[in-house]
Amino acid sequence: MNDLSGEVTSEQLVADFKVVVADAEALLKATAGQGGEKLAEVRAKAEESLRVAKARLADAQEALIIKTRAAAKATDAYVHENPWRAIGVAAGVGLVIGLLIGRR
């Protein structure tokens, strides 16, 4: 996707899934005036699938938020317990990024 390493993150999956759900809703609204018993059946099934997908998306998003908060708390606790080590790591990462940017 947009990630340079080719890995797909949970945030990207949630965003992509939201786009798919929005497109499916637009398609259902566009075909709402069309007649036919079979089309109405398919539309009802699609609407039910969308409802379930939205519920799962909300659950996944909530779980992602909870995991992100837990990671932030763990990082905060680590930095408070090891401030000099955190400063050293940050300086090292900054140095590496600076060297990589300077090479271009």
Summary of the structure (lengths in Angstrom):
residues: 104
radius of gyration: 22.7
end to end distance: 24.0
largest distance: 70.3
contacts: 210
relative contact order: 0.07
helix: 84%
strand: 0%
